[in-house]
């Protein structure tokens, strides 16, 4: 898994981001079971946090427009 950058995440649509979060959460579960195999849980957690941050900031922007 390559690290997701903020620019890449912003280019995704809202439904694509929610799918990506689900994929990343599944990867996180797999990586926790295979901890000794070098899969980086820290990167996965950061990617999830970035997506959630963008979703939250966009939701605040939509509320201000109303």
C-alpha positions in Angstrom: 0.0 0.0 0.0 1.4 3.4 -0.9 0.8 6.4 1.3 -2.2 8.5 0.4 -1.5 12.2 0.0 -4.0 14.9 0.8 -4.2 15.9 -2.8 -5.1 12.4 -3.9 -7.8 12.1 -1.3 -9.4 15.4 -2.2 -9.6 14.3 -5.8 -11.8 11.3 -4.7 -15.5 11.6 -4.6 -17.3 11.2 -1.3 -18.5 7.6 -1.9 -15.0 6.6 -3.2 -13.6 7.9 0.1 -16.0 5.9 2.1 -15.0 2.8 0.1 -11.4 3.6 0.7 -11.9 3.9 4.4 -13.5 0.4 4.5 -10.6 -1.0 2.5 -8.1 0.5 4.8 -9.9 -0.7 7.9 -9.9 -4.2 6.5 -6.1 -3.9 5.8 -5.6 -2.6 9.3 -7.2 -5.7 10.7 -5.1 -8.0 8.5 -1.9 -6.1 9.4 -2.7 -6.5 13.1 -2.9 -10.3 12.7 0.3 -10.4 10.7 2.4 -8.0 12.8 5.6 -9.9 12.4 5.5 -9.7 8.6 6.4 -6.0 8.4 3.1 -4.5 7.2 3.0 -0.9 8.4 -0.1 -0.3 10.6 1.0 3.3 11.3 0.7 4.3 7.6 -2.7 2.7 7.4 -3.9 4.6 10.5 -2.6 7.9 9.0 -4.4 7.3 5.7 -7.7 6.7 7.6 -7.2 9.8 9.7 -6.5 11.9 6.6 -9.6 10.8 4.8 -11.7 11.4 7.9 -10.2 14.8 8.3 -11.1 15.8 4.8 -14.6 14.4 5.2 -15.1 16.5 8.4 -13.7 19.7 6.9 -16.0 19.3 3.8 -19.0 18.7 6.0 -18.3 21.9 8.0 -18.0 23.8 4.7 -21.4 22.5 3.5 -23.0 23.5 6.8 -21.7 27.0 6.5 -23.2 27.4 3.0 -26.7 26.5 4.3 
